[in-house]
Amino acid sequence: MTPADKAPSTPSFTTRNAADPAFWDERFEQGHTPWDLHGVPAEFQQFIAGKPPCPTLVPGCGNGWEAGWLFERGWPVTAIDFSPQAVASARRALGPAGAIVRERTSLPTRPNPRAS
């Protein structure tokens, strides 16, 4: 086996316009999400620590880790993304908390009610 055989394959995308949901759909469909930390960054957790829950919107949520984390702590949170594949991926990743994830191209007027 040569080093080239071990190298990960380069994904092939047909869309290059990040303003188009299809751009993100392709990346989520192919599992090419190198920006995804697969969890909540420590810096985010530190920023939120000690703050009282308040209505929160997470636009462009991707896999929704931060939104799910907030929801589990009783925050009234809504996560949105305009990519159907990102929304589906977030719902799978978050399990029951995935109910807070919505596909939207515009902003909702109110967040989901507080977690119980």
N, C-alpha and C positions, 0 to 999 in steps of 0.2 A: 504494500500500500504506500503510495506516495503522499507527501504533505498536501498536495492538491486534493487527493481523495478524502482527506480528513477535514478540509475546510468546509464550513457551512455553506450551503448553496445560497446564492444571492437571489432574493425574491424578485419576481418580475411583476411590475405594476403597469397598468394601462392608463391610470389617471395620475396627473401631476398637480392638480389644482386643489390645494388644501381647503378651499372654500366650498368644495363639492363633497357632499356626504359619501359619494362613491370612492373618493380618495381614502377616507378612513375605513370604509367597509372593506376594501381590498386588504388593508393592513391587518384588520382584526380577523378577516377570513383566513389569511395566510399565517396568522400567529406572529406577525412581525410588528411588535410593539416594544421597541427597545427603551422607550421612555418610561414604561410601566415598572414601578418598583415592587410590585406584588405585595403591597402593604402600605401602611401609613408612615410617612417619614417622621423621624423623631422630632424634627424642627416643627412640624405641624402640631404634633401632640403637645410640645412645650408651649407653643403659641396659644393653644386652646386651654391648657391647664389653668384651673381656677376661674375661668370665665363662666358665667351663668349661661345655660342654654338660651338661645334666641333663634328666631326664624332664619334659616340659612338656605341659600341657593348655591348649588355647585354646578355651574355651566361647563360644558365640555368635559363631563365627568369621566369619560373613558371607562375603566373598570370600576370606578366608583368607590375605591378603598376608603377615601376620606369621608365620603357621605355615609357609608355603612358604619364606620367607626363612630361618627357623630350620632347616628341613629341609635346605636347600641347604648349610648350614654344619655339617651333621653332628649336629644335635640330635635326640634321640628325641622326636618331637612327634606329638600327635594333636589334630586340630581337629574340633570338633563343632558342629552347629547343629540345631535342631529343625524348621527350615523346609526341606522338600524342595527348594524352588526356590533357596534360599541354598546348599545343598549342591551342587546341580547347577551353579550359577554359579561356585562356588569351584573345583570340579573342572575346569570349562572354563578358568578364569582361570589355574590353577596348572599345567596340562599334566600331565607325569608326576608331579610332586609332589602332584597332586590325590588320589593314592591314600591320603594321610594324613587326608582329610576323611571324616567319618562323620556320618550322620544319627542323632541320639540325643535321647532325652528324659530320659535319666539318664546318669550319669558312667561311663566305662569304668574298669576296675580297673588297667590298665597301659597306658602309651603304646606307640606303634609302636616296633619296634626301631630302633636308630640307622641313619641313612642310610649307604649304602656307596658 
